[in-house]
Amino acid sequence: MHIDHQPNMDGLVLKIENLSIAFGGLKAVDDLSFEIKENEVFGLIGPNGAGKTTAFNCITQFYRPDSGNIYFKDRKGKVQNLLEHGVHEIIELGLVRTFQNVELIRELSIIDNVLIGAHTDFNATIFDQAFRLPRAVKEERRMRQKAYEILETLGIEDRADQLVGGQPYGILKKVEFARSLISDPKLIILDEPAAGLNDTETMELSKRIRRISKELNCAILLVEHDMRLVMDVCDRICAISFGKFLAKGTPKEIKENKDVQVAYLGIEVTENAEE
Ligand SMILES: Nc1ncnc2c1ncn2[C@@H]1O[C@H](COP(=O)(O)OP(=O)(O)OP(=O)(O)O)[C@@H](O)[C@H]1O
């Protein structure tokens, strides 16, 4: 049962309390709690099968957790318990996610794919849009300009009018990222954004993630295997193992944490092996 109390969300965008979910007998997420501050880049790490994907599927209401609470401060600054909202309402509250596999429409241009993410932001009604009323035309122009600026931030504005089909993978990842940014989110969950990128692209991504969180005033939850990216870009990190909380702290603290080294980095630490 979800406890009905108002948590203190000062300076926070997300607060996860005692989250648990089991599949059959397997506890995929087990009594997990962590908090994400407004505008911070926060990393969730753990070995394969640790429960990272399950945790964020609970956050986005893709899965219903067995117990726990997930509080989110929405665009208007109101605290919402996400468990009381459906998947489709989550974006409107200001929480967006990207997918491991890029899902774009190949037959549309890059900028049109970005505009698809803007539907919740369109103030003109469907009626206005259908009849191309001035309000809708003006609104579309405004959104197009915004989409273009986001493509500029990501460094791919020169491809705005090119079709998505045939673009390299690194570009597709950026288009998907751009699409999540156009809805003015307060929190973006990036699911393995570095998967499939080469070293140069990953380094570039790291710079852009930081820039985006500053410029667009939003927090980022990064679920990622690439430790270099996580260590480079995150303000704070939470490490989990077998669904349970393991450690949290700055990248430096996490790197030095013995439990994390054993569980995640696969480094055997013997009792007396102090350097
Ligand atoms: N829908 C499901 N049904 C049954 N078991 C599941 C389901 N989803 C996840 N699991 C199990 O829950 C555990 C946690 O999986 P999860 O995918 O959340 O881990 P992860 O940390 O994201 O792993 P990876 O880094 O490999 O993506 C695993 O043992 C997995 O097999």
The ligand as a Gaussian input file, in Angstrom:
#p B3LYP/6-31G(d) Opt

LIG

0 1
 N        9.251000      -8.200000     -17.166000
 C       10.042000      -9.010000     -16.457000
 N        9.672000     -10.264000     -16.130000
 C       10.464000     -11.065000     -15.394000
 N       11.683000     -10.726000     -14.964000
 C       12.129000      -9.497000     -15.275000
 C       11.345000      -8.569000     -16.043000
 N       12.064000      -7.430000     -16.181000
 C       13.244000      -7.620000     -15.556000
 N       13.284000      -8.857000     -15.001000
 C       14.379000      -9.399000     -14.195000
 O       14.642000      -8.464000     -13.160000
 C       16.043000      -8.350000     -12.931000
 C       16.481000      -6.922000     -13.139000
 O       16.473000      -6.632000     -14.547000
 P       16.747000      -5.197000     -15.174000
 O       16.539000      -5.319000     -16.631000
 O       15.955000      -4.189000     -14.435000
 O       18.282000      -4.993000     -14.832000
 P       19.290000      -3.905000     -15.437000
 O       20.085000      -3.432000     -14.274000
 O       18.551000      -2.889000     -16.200000
 O       20.179000      -4.795000     -16.392000
 P       20.953000      -4.391000     -17.755000
 O       22.105000      -3.564000     -17.303000
 O       21.371000      -5.716000     -18.260000
 O       19.999000      -3.670000     -18.625000
 C       16.721000      -9.339000     -13.883000
 O       16.989000     -10.514000     -13.175000
 C       15.680000      -9.540000     -14.956000
 O       15.807000     -10.827000     -15.538000

